[in-house]
Amino acid sequence: MRAGARYRGGVLHPPPVAEPARRPAAEDAAPVRRLPWPERVTAWLNDPEDPYWRRPAPTAAQQRRDVLAALGLLGVALLMSVLMHSYAGLVEGDEPWRYYLSTALIVVPLAVRRRHPVPVVIASSALFLGLTYASPTAALTLSFQGAYFAALYAAVAWSRDRQALWVAMSVVVGTMGLWLLGAFTVTNAYAEFLDGLGEVEGPLPQLPAYAASTLLVNAAYFGGAVLAGRASWRAALQQHRLTAQARRIREQSAEIARRAVVDERMRIARELHDVVAHHVSVIGIQAGAARKVLGRDPEAATGALRTIEESSRTAVGEMRQLLGVLRAEDEDAGDGAGRRPEPGLGEIADLARHHAAHGLAVELRTVEAVPGDLARVPQGLALSVYRCAQESLANVLRHSTAGAVSLALRTGRGPDGPWLELEVLDDGTPRGGTAGTGFGLQGLRERVRLHGGEAEIGPRSGRPGWRVRVRCPLPPAGPPAAAAPAPGPDVGGSGA
C-alpha cells in the first residue's frame, strides 16, 4: 500500500497533496488577523479585542441558584399581584385566573436563563407579547416587566454563541418595534387609551408626546438590558484574563527560578569540566614523559606513572561530580526522565494518542519518497522533529479552538539532496487569554537551525487555522539507523 494512504469506509483513499511551502514575511512578527464581517458585526456584544472568547457555562451550583431565585421571584410576584388585585382591581375584561397565570408564566423561564439564554429570551419575548393581550393587568405590573428585563439581560450576559445572540436580539427588538408601531397606527390602541384620559392642555400634541415618551422608555428598557448584560460579559472576560495572567506569572516565575538554578549548575559544570580537562592534560604529558624515560630511567618513569594514576582517579571522581550536577535537574523532577531513552519518530504515534486522550484528534500521515527513509533518520534529528511535533500539538491544545489537527511526516529529494519535513495544520481560531511567552516557538526554531533546516510558523493562507512547517536536510542514504522504527502510516485522532 502506498505510504500515507488511508482506509475510510472500506475504501482506500490516496494521501492528500501537501500544501505548497509558504514563507512568512517576517519570522518573528506577530500575525495580523482580520475578522470576517459576521464577527466584526457581533464583536461589540462580546469584546472587540477578544471576539472569540466564550463565557463558560454556568456550574451546577449556579443552575441550582437560578432555580431557587426563580422560585423566590415567583413567590414575590404572586404576592404583589394579590396585593395589587386587592387595592386596584383588574382592567375591565380581565379575569383573575388569567392575571395570576400570566404573572407565573413570565417568571418560569428564568429558572434556566443562564443555561439556555437565547431560547429563554425568545420564549420570554413570545410570552410577553401573548400575555399582554391575555392579561393587560399583569403586563402593567413591575414583576412582569422586571422578569422580561432579566431574560434580556441574561441573554446578553451568558450567551456563548454571540452570532446567534445577535440574530435573536435583532428579531426581538424588531418585533417589539413593529408591535409598538402597530399599536400607534393600525390598531389605534393608544389612541383609545388617550381618549379615556380626556383632553390635556400641554405644550405638545397629546398622541405624539405619548408616542415619544413610549419610545424613550422602551429604548431605555431594552438598551439598559443590553448594556447591563454586555457589562457582565466583559466583567467575566476581564476576570478570566486576570486569572490567566496570574497563572502565567506563576508559571514564568517558576521557570525563571528553574532557569537560575540550571544556569548556576551549568556554571559549576563548566568549572568542573576545566578541572577535569586539566587532569586529562596532565595524564597525557606524564604518559609521554614515561614513554621516553622508560628504558633509561625506570625510577622517573615510575614517578610519571604514579602521577598518571593519581590524576586519573581524581579526574574520575570529578567527572562523577560533573555528571551529578548535570543530572540534578532530572532527579529533582522525580520522574527519572533523564535516564529514559530519548524519543524519536517512532514515538510520534504515541504522542498523537496522548493528545487524543486530552480531546485533540490527531491524524498522522507519513509519506516517504524512498521506502525506509524515516528509518534512516539520525537519532539527533529524529529527537528534534519529535520535540517540534510535541510543541506544535501542545500549542494547539493551549492556544487554539481547534478540536482536530493534521500532522504529516514527509521525505523527499531536492536539488540540495534529501530532506525530512514535518507539517502540523489546524483549522481553529485563537483562544483568548492564552498568550504564551513565545519561548516554545523560539526553541523550535533553534532546534531546526541546529540541523541546518528552516521553520515556517504562522496563520494558514486563505483559511482559518495555524500552520507549522519544519524542513531539515537528511544525510545521504546509508544503512538504517538502530533507532526506533518509523511511525505507522496513519493514526486516527480517536486512538483507534
N, C-alpha and C positions, 0 to 999 in steps of 0.2 A: 504494500500500500504506500502511496506517495506520502512523504513526510508532511505533516501539517494537515492532512485530510481528516475529516470528522464525520462520524455517523450521526444522523438525526432522523428519527422515524424510520429506520431501516434503510435509508438512502445514503450513499456515500457522497459527500459534498467536498469539492476541492477547497484548499485553503484560500482565504481572501487575499487579494493583491495588497501588498503593503502600500501605505500612503507614501508619496514622494517626500524626500527629505526637505525640510524647511528650516532655514537658519534664521533665528530671531535677529532683529536689527541690532539690539544691544543685549548682551547676555545677562547682565545684572539689572537691567531696567525693569521696573515694575510694570506689568502689562496694564493697559487701559481698556476696561471692558465697558462698552456702551450698552445700556439696557435696551431690549426690544420695546416697541411702543406700548404693548399692554402693561409691562412692568413700569414704564415711565408714568403711565396714567394712574396706576394704582399705588405707586411708591409713596405718595403723600399719606395714605392711610396707614402705612407702616412706618418707614423711615427712609428718606431718600439716600442716605449713606449706607444703609444695610437693608435693601428691599427684599432680600430672600430669607430673612430671619423668620422663623415660625415659632410662635409662643408655645411652650409646652402645654399639653392638655392638662386639665385640672386633675389633681390627685384624687384618690378615693375619699380622703378626708374632706377635701374641698367640695366634692359632689355631695357628700352627706350633709355638709353645712348648707349647701344650696337647697336641698330638700327641706331641711329644718327651717331655713329662712323663708321659703315659700309658704310653708305651713303657718309660720308665725304671721306673715303678711296677710295670709288668707283670713286668719282669725281676727286681726285688727280691721281689715277691710269690711268683713261681715258685721263686726260690732259698730263701726262707723256708719254702715248702711242702715242698721237698725235705728241708731240714734237720729240719722237724717230723716228716715221714714217717719219717725215719731214726732219730730218737730216741724218738718217742712212738707211732709206728704210726698205724693208722686205726681209726675207730669200727667196731664189729662190723657187717658187712653192707655197708660202703662199699667202693668199688673205686678203685684208683689213677687210672684214666683219668677217672672222674667227679670225683675230687678235684682233679686238675690243671686239667681243663676248666672246672670251676666257678670256680676261682680266676682263670682268664684271662677268663672271660665277664663277671664283675662289674667288671673293670677297664676293658674295652674301651670302654664308652660314655663314659668320662671324656675321651676324645680330643676330643669336641665339646661338653663340658659348658658352655662359655661361649657357644658359638654357638647351641646349641639347649637351653637349660637345662631348660625344662619337659618336653619329650619325654624328655630324659635321665633326669630324676628319676622319671618314670613307668616307663620301661623298666627302670631300676635297681631300683625297688621290685618290679616283677614278677619280675625275676631273683633278687632277694634271697629272695622267698618260695619260688619254684620250686627254686632251687639249695640252699636249706636242707634240703629233702627229698631232693634228688638226691645231695648230699654233706654229711652232718652234720659231717664233719670240717672241710671248708672253711669252713663257717659259723662255726666256733669260732675261726678264725684272726684275728689282728689286721689283716692286709692286707684280708681280706674285709669286716670291719666298717669299716675306715678308708675303703675305696673307696666304700661306700654313704654314709658320712658326708660325703665330698667331693661326692657327687652332690646330697645335700640342701642343703649349704652353697652350691654353685654355683647351684642353682635360685633361692634367695632372693637371692643377691648379684647375679645377672646377668639375671634375667627382666625383659624390657621390659614385658610385659603383666601388671600386678600383679593384676588380677581373675582372669585365667587361672591365675596362680600360686596365688592364694588357694583357688580351686576344687581345683587339683591337690594342694596340700598338705593340704587338708581330706580329700580322698579317700584320700591315702596314710596320713595319721595315723589316720584312722578305720578303714581296712583293717587296719593293723598292730594297732590296739587290739582289733578283733574277733578277729584271729588269736590274739593272746595270751589273750584271754578264752576262746576255744575250746580252746586248749591246756590251760588250767587246769580247764575244766568238761566239755566234750563229749568230747574225745579222751583225757583223763587222761594226757597225755604227761608232764607234770611230776610227776604222782604216781608214775608208773613210774620216772622219773629218781630221785626221792627214795627209792623202795624200794631202788634199787641202792646208795644211800648208807648205808642202815640207819638205825636209830633214833638220835636225837641228843638228849641232855639239854640243854635250854635254857629261857630264861625265857618263850618264846613257842611256840605250836604250830608244827610244822615247815613244813607246807604254807602257812598264811597268812604266815609270816615270809618264805618264799621268794617268794611272790606279791608281797608288799610290796616286797621287795628288787628283784625284776624290774621292777616298776612304776617305782620310783625311778630305776633305771639307764636305762630307756627314756625316761623324762621328761628326764633329763639329756642323753641321747644326741640325741633329736630337738630338745629345747629348745635345746641348745648349738649344733646346726647352724643352727637358725633365727636365734638371736640373733647368731651369728657372721656369717651371711650378711647380716642386716639392718645390722650394724655396717659391713660392707664397702660395702653400698649407700649408707649415709649418709656414709661417708668419701668415696666418689666424688662424691656430691652436694655435699658441702662443698668439695671441690676444684674442682668446676665453678663453684660460687658465687664462690670466691676468684679464679678465673681471670676470670670475667665482671666481678667487681668491679674487678680490676686493669685490665682493658680499659676499663671505664667511667671509671676515674680518669684513665687516659692520655688518653682522648678529651676528658674535661671539662677537663683541664689544658691540652690543646692549644686547646680552644675558649676558655678564659679568656685564654690568651696572645693568641689571634687577636683576641678582643674588645678587649683592652687596646690592641693596635695600631690597630684600627678606631676606637676612641674617641679615640685621640690624633690620628689622621688627620682625624676629624670636627672636633676642636677646631681643628686647623690650618686646615681648610677654612672654619670659621666666621670665624676671624680674617681669612683672605684675602677672604672674602665682604664683611666690613665694610670692608676696604680698597678693594675694587672698588666697593662702594656709594658710598664717599666720592668716588672719581674720577668716577663717573657723576653724582653730585650737583654736583660742580664743573663738569662739562660742561654740565649744564642751566643753572646760574647764569650761566656765561660766555656760553652761547648767547643767553640772554635779554638780557644786557647788550650783546652785539654787535648784536643786532637793534635795540635802542633808540638806539645811538650811531652806527649805520652811516651815516646821512645827514649828520649834523652833525660827527662826529669820526672820520674814517676811520682815523686812526692808533690811536685807542683800540680801535676795532673789530678792527683787525689784531692788536693785542695779545691781545684776548679770543679771537680765532680761533686764535692760536698756542697759547694755554693749552689750548684745546679739543683741538687736535691732539696736544699732549704728553700730556694726561690720557687721551685715547682710546688712544694707543699703550701707555701704562703699564697701563691697565685691561685691554687685550687680553693683554698679557704675563702679568699676574697672573691673569687668567681661565684662561689655559693652565696655569698652575701649579695653580690650583684643580681643574681637570679632571684633571690628572695625579695629584693626591693622591687624588681620588675613584676613579680607575681603577686605582690601585696595587694594590688587593686582588685584582682580577681578573687583573691582569698577573702577580702573584705566583703565582697558581694555575697559570699557564702554559697555559691552555686557551682564552683569548680569549673566555670566556663573556660578558663584559660587552659585547662588540661584536656578538653574535648577536641576532637579533630575539627579543623575549620571547615565550614560548609562550602559547597561548590554548586555547579549546575545541577547535579543530581538531587539536591535538596530543595530546588525551586518548586517542585511539585508539592512537597510537604509545606512549604511556605504558602502556596495557594490554598491548600486545605486548611491551614491555620487561620487565614483571613476569612475563608468561607464560614468557619465556625463563629466568627465575630460579625457576621452579617454582610460581608462583602463578597459577592460572587465573582470568582476569578476564572477566566477562560484562558488556559495556557496553550499556546501553539508553538511548534518547532518546525523550522524549515531549514534543511541542510543542502547546500549546493553539492557537496560530495558526501555520501553516506559515511558516518563516523567522524565528521568534522567536530561535533560537540564533544566527543570523547577525547579528542586530541588537544582540547583547550588546556593550556598550562594552569596549574593549580592556583598560582597567584592571580592570574586574570579571571579565572572562574570565581574566586572568592570576591574580587571586586565587583563583578557583574551581579553576583548574588546580593551583595550589600546594596547595590544600586536598585535592584528589584525590591529589596526589603524596604528601603527608604521611600521609594515611589508608592508602594502599596500602603505604607503607614501614613503617608501624606494624604492619600485619597480618603482613608478612614477618618483622619483628623479634620481635614480642611474642605471636604467636598460633600455635596449631597448625593453623589452617585452611589447606586447600590450594586453596580456591576462594573467590571474593568476587564480589559483585554490586555494580556501580556504575551508578547511574541519574542522568541529567540530565533535568530536567523544567522546563517553563514552565507558568504558569497565570495566572488572573485572580482577584483577590480584592477585598474592599471597599476596600482601600488601593491598588489598582492592580495591574499585572502583577508577577510575581515569577519568579525563577530558583532552582531547588533542585538541590542535589547530595546524593545519599544513597549511602553505602557500607556494605554489610552483609556480615558473615562469620558462620560457624557454628562457629568454633573455640573453644578454651579457652585461658586464659592460659598462656604458656610460662614455666616457672620460670627464675629467674636472668636475666631480660632487662629488668628495670625500667629505664626511661629517666629522663632529667632532668625531663621534663614541659614543657620549653621548646617542643617542637614543637607540642603541643596548645594551649599558651598563645598561640603565634604564630598558629595557625589561628584562634583566637577573635578575636585582634586584627585580623586581616585582614577577618574578617566584620563586626566592629563598624565598621571604617573605611567600609564600604559601607552602613551602616545595617541590617544583617541580623542574624540570630540563628543560633546553633550549638547543637546538641544532641549530646552525646557521652557514651556510656555503654553498659552492657550492654543487650542486647535483652530485651524484656519477654516472660516466659513461655517462653523457649527459649535455648539456648546461643548465644554469639556476641556480637559488638560492633557498635554502630551509630554512624555519624557522619552527621548530617543538617545541611546548611547551606542556609539560605534567605535570599536577598537581593532587595530590590526592583529592578525594572527601570525604566528611563526610559520615558516614553510612546513608542508605536510611531512610528518615523520611517524614513528611508531606511536600508537595510542598511549597516553599517559596512564599511570596506575591510579589516577584519581577516581572519584565517584563517577558512575555512569551518567550519561546524559538523561535529562528528564524525558518522560513519555511524550508522545505526540499530542496528547490532548488531556487536559484535566478540567473537568467542569467545575463551576463555582459551587455546585451543590455538594461537592465532595464525593460524588459517585464515580 
